[in-house]
Amino acid sequence: MSGTIRAGIGGWTFDPWNESFYPADLPKKRQLEYAASKLTTIEVNGTFYRSQKPETYAKWASEVPEGFVFSLKAPRFAVNRKILAEGGESIERFVNSGIAELGDHLGPILWQFAATKQFDPADFAGFLALLPKSAGGIPLRHVVEPRHESFVVPEFAALCRKAGVAIVCADSDDHPQIADVTADFVYLRLQRGDESVESCYHPDVLDEWAQRLETFAAGGEPGDLRKADPEVSAEKTPRDVFTYFIRSGKPRAPHGAIALMQRLGPQAG
């Protein structure tokens, strides 16, 4: 038994992709439809900067195939604050903004903290308590992305595990890697791409990541990734995996996601 593995990119509008990914005669209004035909998930960055209307979410859902999933980056007003536990109003406003219109296409919600935000156990616990379990009758999956070294401690992983909230596993030169499995899914952001490489990541490195994703999906934990609490092992149970090629090498990100999916077995979504 194994969970479903999905691989994708951040957004679907990026000028270099007009040359490197999208067909020359493709209308821009059909770019999401095309991207969703080649990939299995997209991380939406626009929701971080501005609110979307319910009809916008419904339109996105209508343009993607069955099984395709959007992850949504939660708004900056909820996470870019001195005291996270005071963001309840912003969190509620976002969750009730129409995201349920995505239906089965609604994937994890990503709560990304500022790179300067340091770990405060009491404040972070208060923040986790604010995250709603559902929206419009749809169960919600939450994932947090701390980007400060102070979060790499067992107490942080324990809080996430208790709340059933996932932690981003980052492959990054700038932010810490935290590969602890604390939820029933795994969320990875691969940020070491190279646009001079056709597949964004070198083929041998993609082979390594494919093996790690298969391990996660089967319920295991790769032994070569850094954890905040190495002493605790996750329950061995199948889990879904979401992987995004982000930032470095972005012009080749779609090709990286496609190449990674080609390396995976039948569990690839």
N, C-alpha and C positions, 0 to 999 in steps of 0.2 A: 504493500500500500504506500502511496505517496501523494502529497498535496500537489496542487497546480502551480507551475512556475510561469510567471509572466515577465516579459522584458520590454522596456519602452524608453521613452525620452521625456524631456521637460517641454511641455507645450507642443504646438504644431505649426506656429508661425515664426519663422526665422529666415531672414533673407538668403543666407548662403544655401539653405536647403532648396531654394528655387532652382539652383544650378546643380546641386549634388544629390538631391533626393527626389524631388517632384518632377514629373514629366513637363516638358517645356510648354505644352499646350493645355495644361491643367488649370482651370479657373481657380483663383484663390479661395473662392467660397466652397470648393470641393477638397481643399487640402486636408481637413479633418477626416473626411470620408476615405481619402486615399491612405493617409497615415494609419488609420485604424484597420485598413485591409492588409497592411504589411506588418503591423505591430500588435501587441496584445494588451498594452496599457499605456497611458500617458499621465504624467504628473502635471497638473494644471498650476502654473505659477501666478496667473492673473488674479486668482482669488485672494492672493496675499496682499495685493495692492488696492483692490476695489471690489465692491459688492457686485454680485451678478443677480439678474432677475430670474424668477422661476421659469419664465418662458425660454430663457437662455439655456438653462440646464436641460429643459425638455428638448430643445433643438439639438443640443449635443447628443443626447441619448438617441435621438431619431436618426443620427448620421453614422452610428457605429454598429458593428455586427454583434450578434449574440455572443456572450462570453467576454467581450471587451470591457475593460474596467478603467475608470478615471480615479486617480488619487487627487485630492484637493489640498493645496497648501492653505492652511488656516490664516486668517487675516493678521496683519502685522499689529493691529491695534490690540489684539489679544495676547501677543507674546513679547512685543517690544516695550516692556514696562518694568519699572524697578521692582514692583511686587506682583508676581504672577498671579497670586491668589486673589487679586483685585480685578481680574479680567472677566469676571462672570457675565457682565452685561454684554461685552463684545462677543464672548463665546456663544451666548444664547442668541444674539442677533444673527450671527453667521449660521448657526445650525438651523435656525428657522427662516433662512432667506430663500429657501426653495431647493436646497440640495437634494431633498427626497425625490424631486422630479427626475433625477437620474435613475431611480429604481434599482434594478439589478446591476446597473453599470456603475453604481457608487462603490468605490473602493475605500482604502484607508484615508483618514484625514491626517495630514502632516502638520505637526506643531513644531516649527523651527525657531530656536532661540537665537538671539544675537550672540556673536562670537565672544563678546565681552561678558555675557551673563554667566555668573558663577553659581555653583550649587549651594542652595540653602535648603536643607532637608525639610524644615517646617513649611516654608513657602511653597516648595515643590509639591509636597503632600497636599497642601491646600489647593494648588492648581489641579492636580489629578482628580480631586474630589469634584471639581466643577465640570469635568468632561461628561457629557450626557451619553447614556447608553443607546439611545435611538433617536431617530428624527422621522416624523411622519410614518411611524410604524416600522421603519427600516433599521435594523441593528447597525450600530456604528462601530468601526474599528479605528482606534487611535494609535498614532506613532509619534514619538517625540525625537527631536534631533538637537541634542545639546552640542555645542561647538567649543566648549571650554574644558580644559584638562581636569578641572576640579570635579567634574561629573564621573570621572573614572574611579569610582569607589563602590564597594559592595552595597552600601546603603541606598545608593541611587538605583541600582539594579533591583534591589529588594522592593523598593517602593513601586517600581514599574510592574514587577511580577505580581505583587499583591493586587494592583489595579487592573491587571490584564492588558496593559498598554505596552506596545512594542517600542524598541529603541532602534533608531537608524544605525545600520552597520555601514560606516563610511569607508570608502577607499579614497583617501585624500592626503595631499601633502600639507594641508593647512589645519585640519581638524582631527580630533582624536577618534580612533576606531574603538567602538564598543559593540562587540558581537554577541553579547548575552541574549539568549532567547527568553523573552518575558511575556509572550502572548501566543495566540494560536496561529500567528503568521509571522513572517520575517520580511523586513524591508531594507533594501540595500540601495545606496547611491554611489555609483562608480564614477569618480571624478579625476581619474588620471589618464584620460584619453589623449590621443595625439592626432591632430588632423592630417598629418602627413602619412598616417597609417590608414589604409583603406577600411579596415574593420574597427577603427577608433582605438582599440587595444590591440597589442600584438597577438597573433594567433596563439602562441604558446601560453600567454597570460589568460586569454579567453578560455583555453582548455582548462586551466586551473580554476577559474571562476565557475565554469560549468560543473565541475566536480563538486565544488563547495555548495552550489545551489541544489544539486541533487541530494547531497548529504542533508541539508536543511529540510528539503521537501520530504525526505524519508523519515524525518524525526530526529536526526542526529545533529551534531555540532562539529564543524570543521575544527581540527586541532591546531591550525596555523593562524587563527585570527585572535586578536586581542580582546579580552573580556574585562569587565569591571570587577567581576567576582568569579575568578577561576575555580573556586572551591565548590560552586553550585552548578549542577548539570540540569538541563531542562528535561522534562518528561519526554520520553521517546514516543512521539505520536506524529502522524503525518500532518504537515502544515503547508499552507499556501506561501508562496514566495513572490515578492514584487521587487524587480530590479530596474534601476533607471540609470542611463548614461547621461551624466550632467556635467556642465561646465567645460573643463578642458577637452579639447578635441571635438567640440560641439558640432562643427560642420559634418563630422562623420558619425555622430551619435546614432542616427537611425540604422546605419550599416552595422554598428557595433551591436545593437539590440538584435538585429536580424541574424548576424553571425553567431551570437550567443544562443539564440533559440534553435539554430540549426544543429548545435552541438548537443542539445538535450534530447532525452528520450520521450516516450509517449505522455509523460506528465506535463510537457510544455503546453501551456494554454494558448 
